[in-house]
Amino acid sequence: MRGIAHDWFKTYLADRVQYVEIDGHKSSRSQIKCGVPQGSILGPLLYLIYVNDIRFSCNGSILSFADDTTIYVSDSNIDILFNNANILINSLFIWFCSNRLSLNPTKTKYIVIRPPSLKGDRSQKPILIENTLLHRIGKDCDEKAAKFLGILIDENLTWKPHLSHINQKISRALFSLKQVKHFLPKQCMKTLYYSLIHSHLSYGNLVWGNATQSALHHTNLLQKPAIRLINNVKYNSHTDPPFRSSRILKLADLVEYQATLFAFDLNTKKLPISFNDIFTFNRDLPNARVTRQSGHLYVAKSYNIFASRLPLISIPKIWNKWMNVLTYQTTQGHFKYQLKTHIFDAYPERVKCYNLRCNDCYR
């Protein structure tokens, strides 16, 4: 950086001072030699520029989002795994010290992600930073799940802690909807639904949306009262017709909808190129031939149920399923319309059951 841009940043950062105030008493002023003003607009950008070379600090894989840094390492042998983790975390610690950044060992934690069938005592395998023991996150620990970008991750990827968190949010939102259902029209109720409930159901569901049916059961049940409140129907009314008339997707269909749009953006090269190393279309496989499945995603082999629920497997399966049904569209708008039309057409306009207490069928 040079010229006017360099001078602009220089005047922004230079000649700044700081002091400490406690109970009205101020310390002497001290010149700031490094860092950026907290809460400033340029602060996040300058920080990202400053730590841009963090990925070269160690041989592991690093995920960074603003000042949230995650390092992940994998191995089939747990002893080698912990040994590599110790090497990588201490290499990262050295980089932080060299760049005048602080890494607080007491706030740095780790989680061992594994299938439920994989047993073993991990409490005797420590990870240390400068002889400080890092706290482990797990179902036998004080902290059961790790929060990463708003999603609670447990060691077996059951997503039960995150779903429990979502259920609490939806329950509070249902109370709010009940308070205003007699005063607001349907369109306003839908707006509240999308603000208070849909936002939680849609965020990150590409990773947690393929949890087991038992884990998702309560979340599915909580969505139904919301639809009944929006349409002002009885508490025990069938929900398929209200879902159709309100043009609101059920949770399972919402997961498929977003997974399909994700794959569409991948196919049209609108996603970061890093996803190209994770998902592969059949046409890009070695020695691939042009067939009707060329536009399908390659589905990696899964040897257990745990692996089959991972996005690497579930997203290609969902995309391939809809590619056998839909006519491929070149624009996302037309594709979204066609996809939603197929989903909503599968919801019945009227349901006939044989329950004599049903308010809809036996009035």
Phi, psi and chi 1 to 4 in degrees:
 res  aa     phi    psi   chi1   chi2   chi3   chi4
   1 MET       -  133.1 -176.1 -177.1  -63.1      -
   2 ARG  -153.8  177.2   56.3 -176.2  179.8  -86.2
   3 GLY    72.7 -144.1      -      -      -      -
   4 ILE   -63.3  -40.7  -63.8  176.5      -      -
   5 ALA   -61.3  -41.8      -      -      -      -
   6 HIS   -64.3  -44.9  175.3  -90.9      -      -
   7 ASP   -63.7  -35.1  -64.9  -21.7      -      -
   8 TRP   -65.1  -47.3 -176.7   59.3      -      -
   9 PHE   -66.2  -36.1  -83.6  106.3      -      -
  10 LYS   -63.3  -45.1 -177.7  178.3  179.8 -179.7
  11 THR   -67.5  -27.9   56.3      -      -      -
  12 TYR   -72.0  -35.9  176.4   74.8      -      -
  13 LEU   -97.0  -26.5  -64.4  172.5      -      -
  14 ALA   -77.6  156.8      -      -      -      -
  15 ASP    58.6   39.2  -58.5  -36.0      -      -
  16 ARG  -102.2  145.2  -71.8 -173.2  175.5  -88.7
  17 VAL  -128.7  163.5  -65.0      -      -      -
  18 GLN  -142.7  156.8   65.1 -179.4    3.2      -
  19 TYR  -151.3  166.2   64.7   89.5      -      -
  20 VAL  -112.7  135.5  178.0      -      -      -
  21 GLU  -122.1  124.4 -179.5  177.7   -6.2      -
  22 ILE  -132.1  119.3  -59.6  176.8      -      -
  23 ASP    54.0   40.4  -64.5  -28.6      -      -
  24 GLY    82.9   -4.5      -      -      -      -
  25 HIS   -99.1  127.1  -59.6  -78.0      -      -
  26 LYS  -106.8  139.1  -61.0  179.5 -178.9  178.8
  27 SER   -80.1  171.4   67.9      -      -      -
  28 SER   -69.1  154.4   58.5      -      -      -
  29 ARG   -79.3  141.7  -62.5 -168.7  177.0 -168.0
  30 SER  -128.0  137.0  176.9      -      -      -
  31 GLN   -73.0  137.0 -172.7  175.4    9.4      -
  32 ILE   -83.8  118.9  -60.4  175.6      -      -
  33 LYS   -96.7  -18.2  -62.8 -178.9  179.7  179.8
  34 CYS  -153.7  160.7   62.5      -      -      -
  35 GLY   102.7  174.0      -      -      -      -
  36 VAL  -129.7  155.7  -65.0      -      -      -
  37 PRO   -60.8  130.5  -20.8   31.8      -      -
  38 GLN   -72.7  137.6 -173.5  172.8    1.3      -
  39 GLY    85.5    1.9      -      -      -      -
  40 SER   -81.4  161.9   61.4      -      -      -
  41 ILE   -70.6  -39.5  -64.0  176.1      -      -
  42 LEU   -79.7  -15.0  -76.6  177.4      -      -
  43 GLY   -52.0  -55.1      -      -      -      -
  44 PRO   -59.4  -39.9  -24.6   34.6      -      -
  45 LEU   -64.7  -45.4  174.1   62.1      -      -
  46 LEU   -65.6  -35.5  -67.7  173.3      -      -
  47 TYR   -65.3  -43.9  175.7   80.6      -      -
  48 LEU   -63.0  -38.0  -69.4  175.8      -      -
  49 ILE   -64.6  -40.1  -65.6  173.5      -      -
  50 TYR   -65.9  -38.7 -172.4   70.3      -      -
  51 VAL  -101.1   16.3  -58.6      -      -      -
  52 ASN   -61.2  -27.6 -172.0   49.0      -      -
  53 ASP   -93.1   14.9   62.9  -23.7      -      -
  54 ILE   -63.0  -26.9 -168.3  174.1      -      -
  55 ARG   -66.9  -16.8   64.3 -175.0 -175.0  -83.3
  56 PHE   -92.4    2.5  -57.8  118.4      -      -
  57 SER   -76.9  -20.8   63.1      -      -      -
  58 CYS  -154.3  174.1   61.0      -      -      -
  59 ASN   -90.4    3.8  -65.6  -35.2      -      -
  60 GLY   -89.3  179.3      -      -      -      -
  61 SER   -96.0  132.6  -60.0      -      -      -
  62 ILE  -121.9  133.9  -65.6  178.0      -      -
  63 LEU  -112.6  125.5  -66.5  174.1      -      -
  64 SER  -126.0  135.7  -65.8      -      -      -
  65 PHE  -138.4  105.0 -174.9   82.6      -      -
  66 ALA    56.4 -122.8      -      -      -      -
  67 ASP   -96.9   12.6   60.9  -14.5      -      -
  68 ASP   -97.1  113.0 -171.0   -8.6      -      -
  69 THR  -116.4  130.0  -57.4      -      -      -
  70 THR  -126.6  131.2  -58.2      -      -      -
  71 ILE  -113.5  134.1 -177.5  171.1      -      -
  72 TYR  -131.3  143.9   61.9   96.2      -      -
  73 VAL  -141.6  147.9   59.0      -      -      -
  74 SER  -133.9  151.6   61.8      -      -      -
  75 ASP  -167.8  152.1 -160.2  -80.4      -      -
  76 SER   -80.7  -17.0   57.9      -      -      -
  77 ASN  -105.4  121.9 -175.3  -64.1      -      -
  78 ILE   -69.1  -30.4 -165.8  166.1      -      -
  79 ASP   -68.2  -43.0  -65.5  -44.1      -      -
  80 ILE   -66.0  -36.5  -63.4  176.0      -      -
  81 LEU   -59.1  -49.7  176.1   68.6      -      -
  82 PHE   -68.3  -35.6  -87.0   78.7      -      -
  83 ASN   -64.2  -45.0 -178.1   60.5      -      -
  84 ASN   -65.2  -38.5  -69.0  -20.0      -      -
  85 ALA   -62.9  -40.5      -      -      -      -
  86 ASN   -64.7  -40.6  -85.6  -63.1      -      -
  87 ILE   -64.5  -44.6  -65.7  172.9      -      -
  88 LEU   -68.9  -42.8  -65.4  175.2      -      -
  89 ILE   -67.8  -33.2 -165.1   66.9      -      -
  90 ASN   -77.2  -29.6  -79.1  -79.0      -      -
  91 SER   -64.9  -39.5  -62.5      -      -      -
  92 LEU   -66.5  -38.2 -165.6   62.2      -      -
  93 PHE   -63.0  -41.3  177.9   75.4      -      -
  94 ILE   -62.6  -40.2  -66.3  172.5      -      -
  95 TRP   -63.5  -42.6 -178.0   90.7      -      -
  96 PHE   -59.8  -46.1  -88.9   85.9      -      -
  97 CYS   -63.3  -40.6  -65.3      -      -      -
  98 SER   -65.0  -28.5  -57.9      -      -      -
  99 ASN  -102.0   16.7  -72.0  -87.6      -      -
 100 ARG    58.9   37.8  -61.8 -176.9  177.3 -178.1
 101 LEU  -114.1  148.0  -65.3  171.0      -      -
 102 SER  -100.3  136.0   61.1      -      -      -
 103 LEU  -117.6  110.0  177.5   61.0      -      -
 104 ASN   -84.4  108.5 -169.5  -17.9      -      -
 105 PRO   -62.2  -29.0  -21.0   33.3      -      -
 106 THR   -72.4  -20.1   59.9      -      -      -
 107 LYS  -103.2   -0.5  -67.0 -176.0  178.2 -179.8
 108 THR   -95.6  123.7  -55.4      -      -      -
 109 LYS  -130.2  165.7  -58.2  176.1 -177.8 -179.9
 110 TYR  -137.2  157.9   72.0   95.3      -      -
 111 ILE  -138.9  137.4 -178.2  172.0      -      -
 112 VAL  -100.6  107.0 -178.3      -      -      -
 113 ILE   -87.7  127.8  -62.1  176.2      -      -
 114 ARG  -157.0  160.4   59.6 -176.0  178.9   83.4
 115 PRO   -66.7  151.0  -16.3   28.3      -      -
 116 PRO   -59.5  -27.0  -20.7   31.7      -      -
 117 SER   -74.8  -16.3   58.0      -      -      -
 118 LEU   -83.9  110.4 -176.1   60.3      -      -
 119 LYS   -95.9  171.9  -53.6  -63.0 -178.7 -178.6
 120 GLY   141.7  146.2      -      -      -      -
 121 ASP   -89.1  114.5 -175.5   10.8      -      -
 122 ARG  -100.1   -6.6  -67.7  159.3  -59.9  -75.1
 123 SER   -69.8  -23.2   60.8      -      -      -
 124 GLN   -90.3    6.1  -56.0  -57.7  -39.8      -
 125 LYS  -117.0   92.1  -61.9  175.5  172.9   60.0
 126 PRO   -82.4  156.5   31.6  -34.6      -      -
 127 ILE  -118.9  126.5  -65.0 -179.0      -      -
 128 LEU  -121.6  147.1  -54.8  169.8      -      -
 129 ILE  -125.1  112.0  -62.8 -179.8      -      -
 130 GLU    52.4   47.0  -68.8  -69.2  -68.5      -
 131 ASN    66.4   12.9  -63.6  -38.7      -      -
 132 THR  -100.9  123.2  -59.5      -      -      -
 133 LEU   -74.5  127.3 -179.6   65.0      -      -
 134 LEU   -82.0  144.9  -60.0 -171.9      -      -
 135 HIS   -80.1  136.3  -64.7  -72.0      -      -
 136 ARG   -92.8  147.3 -175.1  171.0   67.6   88.6
 137 ILE  -106.6  127.9  -62.2  173.3      -      -
 138 GLY  -175.8  170.9      -      -      -      -
 139 LYS   -68.5  -18.9   59.7 -175.8  179.1 -178.4
 140 ASP  -101.3   16.1   56.8  -18.9      -      -
 141 CYS  -114.5  173.2  -55.8      -      -      -
 142 ASP   -64.6  -39.0  -65.8  -25.4      -      -
 143 GLU  -102.3  120.6 -165.0  170.3  -13.6      -
 144 LYS   -87.3  -24.4  -50.5  -59.3 -179.4 -176.4
 145 ALA  -146.5  152.4      -      -      -      -
 146 ALA  -100.8  133.4      -      -      -      -
 147 LYS   -92.3  117.3 -166.8  169.9 -172.7  178.3
 148 PHE  -126.5  110.1 -178.2   68.0      -      -
 149 LEU    53.5   40.9  -59.6 -178.7      -      -
 150 GLY    86.7    1.0      -      -      -      -
 151 ILE  -115.1  129.9  -63.2  178.6      -      -
 152 LEU   -87.1  119.4  -65.4  172.7      -      -
 153 ILE  -109.9  121.5  -56.5  174.6      -      -
 154 ASP   -99.6  164.7   61.2  -73.5      -      -
 155 GLU   -68.2  -21.5   62.6 -180.0   -9.0      -
 156 ASN  -103.6    5.2  -62.0  139.4      -      -
 157 LEU    52.8   41.2  -63.8 -176.2      -      -
 158 THR   -81.4  -21.1   63.1      -      -      -
 159 TRP    65.5   14.6  -53.8  110.0      -      -
 160 LYS   -65.7  -41.3  -69.8 -179.5  180.0  178.8
 161 PRO   -61.4  -39.1  -24.3   34.6      -      -
 162 HIS   -69.9  -40.8 -174.8   69.3      -      -
 163 LEU   -65.5  -36.8  -71.0  168.7      -      -
 164 SER   -63.4  -39.1  176.7      -      -      -
 165 HIS   -64.3  -42.6  174.6   70.8      -      -
 166 ILE   -63.5  -43.1  -69.7  177.0      -      -
 167 ASN   -60.7  -37.5  -65.8  -18.7      -      -
 168 GLN   -64.8  -41.4  -67.9  175.7   11.1      -
 169 LYS   -63.3  -43.6  -64.1  -77.5 -172.6  178.5
 170 ILE   -67.7  -39.3  -64.6  177.3      -      -
 171 SER   -60.5  -41.8  -63.6      -      -      -
 172 ARG   -67.1  -36.7  -72.0 -165.8  -72.6  -93.4
 173 ALA   -66.9  -37.5      -      -      -      -
 174 LEU   -61.0  -38.7  -72.8  174.7      -      -
 175 PHE   -61.2  -40.8  176.9   79.6      -      -
 176 SER   -65.8  -41.0  -60.3      -      -      -
 177 LEU   -64.4  -37.9  -69.9  177.1      -      -
 178 LYS   -64.0  -32.7  -71.0  177.0 -176.9  177.8
 179 GLN   -71.2  -25.4  -58.5  -54.1  -54.3      -
 180 VAL  -115.2    2.5  -61.9      -      -      -
 181 LYS   -63.3  -26.4   69.6  174.8 -176.3  177.5
 182 HIS   -87.2   -5.6  -62.6  -61.3      -      -
 183 PHE  -114.6  -20.6  -50.5  103.8      -      -
 184 LEU  -110.6  144.9  -65.1  179.5      -      -
 185 PRO   -72.4  170.3   25.3  -33.4      -      -
 186 LYS   -59.2  -40.9  179.7  177.6  178.5  178.6
 187 GLN   -64.7  -37.6 -168.7   57.4   41.6      -
 188 CYS   -69.1  -36.2  -67.6      -      -      -
 189 MET   -64.4  -38.0  -66.8  -70.5  -73.9      -
 190 LYS   -64.4  -40.1  -79.4 -175.3   64.4  175.5
 191 THR   -61.4  -42.5  -58.5      -      -      -
 192 LEU   -63.9  -39.8  -76.3  176.5      -      -
 193 TYR   -59.6  -47.8  167.9   84.8      -      -
 194 TYR   -66.4  -30.6  -82.3  105.1      -      -
 195 SER   -78.4  -43.7  174.8      -      -      -
 196 LEU   -95.7  -26.4  -59.1  176.4      -      -
 197 ILE  -119.1  -52.6  -62.9  177.6      -      -
 198 HIS   -58.3  -35.6  179.5   83.6      -      -
 199 SER   -60.2  -36.0   56.4      -      -      -
 200 HIS   -78.1  -34.8  -63.5  -67.2      -      -
 201 LEU   -72.2  -29.0  -65.4  178.6      -      -
 202 SER   -91.6  -26.7   60.2      -      -      -
 203 TYR   -72.1  118.2  179.7   69.5      -      -
 204 GLY    71.6   13.4      -      -      -      -
 205 ASN   -72.9   -5.9   66.0   17.3      -      -
 206 LEU   -66.9  -24.9  -69.7 -176.4      -      -
 207 VAL   -99.7  -38.6  -66.6      -      -      -
 208 TRP   -99.0   -9.0   58.8 -100.5      -      -
 209 GLY   -69.9  -13.9      -      -      -      -
 210 ASN  -103.5   27.6  -75.8  -71.3      -      -
 211 ALA   -65.7  170.6      -      -      -      -
 212 THR   -64.9  157.1   61.6      -      -      -
 213 GLN   -61.0  -35.6  -70.2  -61.7  -45.1      -
 214 SER   -66.4  -35.9   59.7      -      -      -
 215 ALA   -70.6  -34.8      -      -      -      -
 216 LEU   -86.8   -8.6  -69.5  168.0      -      -
 217 HIS   -57.6  -49.4  178.9   68.2      -      -
 218 HIS   -66.6  -36.2 -170.1   48.7      -      -
 219 THR   -65.5  -40.5  -49.9      -      -      -
 220 ASN   -62.0  -40.9  -75.1  -44.2      -      -
 221 LEU   -66.1  -36.9  -70.3 -178.7      -      -
 222 LEU   -70.1  -24.7  -74.1  174.0      -      -
 223 GLN   -71.3  -30.1 -168.8 -173.8   18.5      -
 224 LYS   -66.1  -45.4  -66.2 -178.4  177.8 -178.6
 225 PRO   -58.8  -33.1  -23.0   32.4      -      -
 226 ALA   -63.4  -42.1      -      -      -      -
 227 ILE   -66.9  -37.8  -63.1  -57.7      -      -
 228 ARG   -66.5  -37.8  -66.2 -173.8  179.2  109.7
 229 LEU   -67.6  -39.3  -71.6  170.2      -      -
 230 ILE   -62.4  -41.0  -69.2  172.1      -      -
 231 ASN   -93.2   -0.9  -68.9  -89.0      -      -
 232 ASN    55.1   51.1 -163.5   24.4      -      -
 233 VAL  -113.0  172.7  -64.3      -      -      -
 234 LYS   -62.4  157.1  -64.6  -73.0 -173.9  178.4
 235 TYR   -64.8  -23.0   73.6   94.7      -      -
 236 ASN  -111.5   19.3   58.6  -10.2      -      -
 237 SER   -72.5  154.6  -62.3      -      -      -
 238 HIS   -64.1  143.9  -64.8  -66.0      -      -
 239 THR  -101.2  -15.2   53.0      -      -      -
 240 ASP   -60.1  -48.9  -81.7  -12.3      -      -
 241 PRO   -60.9  -43.3  -26.2   36.5      -      -
 242 PRO   -62.5  -37.2  -24.6   34.3      -      -
 243 PHE   -59.6  -42.3  -90.3  115.2      -      -
 244 ARG   -68.5  -47.8 -179.3 -174.6  175.9  112.6
 245 SER   -69.2  -30.9   62.2      -      -      -
 246 SER   -84.4  -11.8  -57.9      -      -      -
 247 ARG    58.6   44.5  -53.7  -66.8  -73.1 -178.4
 248 ILE  -115.4  131.5  -66.7  175.8      -      -
 249 LEU   -81.5  141.2  -66.6  171.3      -      -
 250 LYS   -67.2  159.6  -60.1  177.1 -175.2  177.9
 251 LEU   -56.9  -46.8  176.6   56.5      -      -
 252 ALA   -61.4  -40.8      -      -      -      -
 253 ASP   -72.4  -31.4  -66.2  -38.3      -      -
 254 LEU   -64.2  -38.8  179.2   62.3      -      -
 255 VAL   -63.3  -47.3  172.2      -      -      -
 256 GLU   -64.1  -39.2  -70.8 -155.0    4.3      -
 257 TYR   -60.5  -48.2  175.3   75.0      -      -
 258 GLN   -72.3  -33.7  -66.3 -160.7  167.7      -
 259 ALA   -65.6  -39.3      -      -      -      -
 260 THR   -67.8  -41.1  -52.2      -      -      -
 261 LEU   -66.1  -36.0  -68.7 -174.6      -      -
 262 PHE   -60.2  -46.7  173.5   88.1      -      -
 263 ALA   -66.5  -34.5      -      -      -      -
 264 PHE   -62.9  -44.9  179.3   88.4      -      -
 265 ASP   -64.7  -34.4  -71.7  -20.3      -      -
 266 LEU   -65.0  -40.5  179.6   69.2      -      -
 267 ASN   -68.2  -34.1 -171.0   39.6      -      -
 268 THR   -92.7   10.1   53.5      -      -      -
 269 LYS    59.5   43.6  -57.0 -173.3 -176.0  -56.4
 270 LYS  -103.8    1.1  -67.3 -178.6  179.7  178.8
 271 LEU  -102.6  160.3  -65.0  179.4      -      -
 272 PRO   -54.8  145.9  -25.4   34.1      -      -
 273 ILE   -65.1  -15.6   58.6  175.2      -      -
 274 SER   -61.8  -26.9   56.8      -      -      -
 275 PHE   -71.1  -18.2  -74.8  106.5      -      -
 276 ASN   -66.4  -22.3  -65.1  -23.9      -      -
 277 ASP   -84.0   -9.0  -61.0  -31.3      -      -
 278 ILE  -104.2  -45.2  -57.5  175.0      -      -
 279 PHE  -112.8  142.7  -60.7   97.9      -      -
 280 THR  -133.4  132.1  -55.3      -      -      -
 281 PHE   -81.8  152.0  -74.9   92.6      -      -
 282 ASN   -58.1  -33.2  -72.0  -19.3      -      -
 283 ARG   -67.7  -19.0   60.8  174.7  177.2  -93.6
 284 ASP   -97.4    2.0  -60.7  -36.1      -      -
 285 LEU   -72.4  154.0  -66.4  172.8      -      -
 286 PRO   -59.7  137.5  -23.0   33.1      -      -
 287 ASN    58.9   31.1  -56.8  -40.9      -      -
 288 ALA   -73.7  144.1      -      -      -      -
 289 ARG  -112.4  156.5  -65.3 -179.9  -63.2  173.5
 290 VAL   -76.3  114.8  178.4      -      -      -
 291 THR  -135.8  179.1   65.0      -      -      -
 292 ARG   -67.9  -19.0  -73.8  179.0  -65.4  178.7
 293 GLN   -98.5   14.7  -76.0   76.3   37.7      -
 294 SER   -63.1  -32.5  -64.8      -      -      -
 295 GLY   -85.1    1.2      -      -      -      -
 296 HIS   -80.8  156.7  -71.7 -160.8      -      -
 297 LEU   -86.1  143.2  -79.2  168.7      -      -
 298 TYR   -70.4  129.7  170.6   72.8      -      -
 299 VAL  -101.0  113.3 -179.0      -      -      -
 300 ALA   -68.4  153.4      -      -      -      -
 301 LYS   -72.0  136.8  -69.4 -176.5  178.7  179.3
 302 SER  -119.8  133.6   57.2      -      -      -
 303 TYR  -103.0    0.1  -62.6   96.3      -      -
 304 ASN  -155.4  168.7   51.6   54.3      -      -
 305 ILE   -65.5  -35.4  -62.0  176.2      -      -
 306 PHE   -56.4  -47.5  176.1   83.7      -      -
 307 ALA   -70.7  -34.2      -      -      -      -
 308 SER   -66.5  -19.4   65.7      -      -      -
 309 ARG   -91.1   -5.1  -67.6 -161.6 -179.8   98.9
 310 LEU   -72.6  149.8  -62.2  176.5      -      -
 311 PRO   -56.1  -30.4  -25.4   34.1      -      -
 312 LEU   -58.3  -30.3  178.6   64.3      -      -
 313 ILE   -99.6  -44.2  -52.1  -64.2      -      -
 314 SER   -69.6  -41.1   62.5      -      -      -
 315 ILE   -63.8  -48.6  -68.8  177.5      -      -
 316 PRO   -58.1  -37.8  -26.9   36.1      -      -
 317 LYS   -64.2  -42.7  -74.9 -176.8  176.5  179.9
 318 ILE   -65.5  -44.7  -66.7  171.7      -      -
 319 TRP   -61.1  -46.9  169.3 -103.1      -      -
 320 ASN   -63.7  -35.7  -64.3  -14.4      -      -
 321 LYS   -61.6  -46.7  163.5 -166.1  166.4 -177.6
 322 TRP   -76.3  -24.7  -77.5  106.0      -      -
 323 MET   -68.2  -22.4  -77.1  -59.8   93.7      -
 324 ASN   -80.9   -9.4  -67.6  -34.4      -      -
 325 VAL  -111.5  -43.3  176.2      -      -      -
 326 LEU   -89.8  156.4  -58.2  177.8      -      -
 327 THR   -90.2  121.3  -57.1      -      -      -
 328 TYR   -63.0  132.2 -175.4   77.1      -      -
 329 GLN  -110.9  148.8  -57.7  -70.3  -26.8      -
 330 THR   -82.9  -24.5   55.3      -      -      -
 331 THR  -106.9  146.1   63.6      -      -      -
 332 GLN   -65.9  -35.2 -169.8 -170.6   63.6      -
 333 GLY   -60.7  -47.0      -      -      -      -
 334 HIS   -66.3  -37.4  -72.3  101.7      -      -
 335 PHE   -66.5  -43.5 -174.6   78.8      -      -
 336 LYS   -61.8  -42.3  -71.3  169.4   67.3  174.4
 337 TYR   -62.6  -45.2  174.4   79.3      -      -
 338 GLN   -65.0  -40.7 -172.0 -176.9   41.8      -
 339 LEU   -65.8  -47.2  177.6   58.1      -      -
 340 LYS   -64.5  -37.4  -85.7 -166.2  172.0 -177.4
 341 THR   -60.2  -45.1  -60.2      -      -      -
 342 HIS   -63.1  -40.0  -87.4   78.0      -      -
 343 ILE   -67.7  -48.3  -65.0  175.0      -      -
 344 PHE   -69.2  -30.0  -74.5  125.5      -      -
 345 ASP   -65.2  -22.2  -75.6  -12.3      -      -
 346 ALA   -80.7  -13.9      -      -      -      -
 347 TYR   -81.8  126.4  -63.4  170.9      -      -
 348 PRO   -69.5  144.7   25.1  -33.2      -      -
 349 GLU   -73.5  -28.2  -66.3 -176.1   17.3      -
 350 ARG  -145.9  140.5 -179.9  171.2  175.3   80.3
 351 VAL  -115.8  131.8  176.5      -      -      -
 352 LYS  -114.7  117.4 -178.7   66.7  175.9  178.9
 353 CYS  -117.8 -179.9   70.3      -      -      -
 354 TYR  -116.9   21.1  -60.0   97.3      -      -
 355 ASN   -87.7  114.9 -176.6   -0.3      -      -
 356 LEU   -65.0  -17.9  -63.0  178.5      -      -
 357 ARG   -92.1    2.4  -64.2 -177.5 -179.4 -179.7
 358 CYS   -68.5  125.9  178.3      -      -      -
 359 ASN   -69.1  -29.3 -175.7   69.2      -      -
 360 ASP   -82.5  -39.6  -67.3  -23.2      -      -
 361 CYS   -91.3  -25.8  -57.7      -      -      -
 362 TYR  -132.7   78.7  -63.8   92.3      -      -
 363 ARG  -103.1      -  -75.6 -164.1  -90.8 -169.0
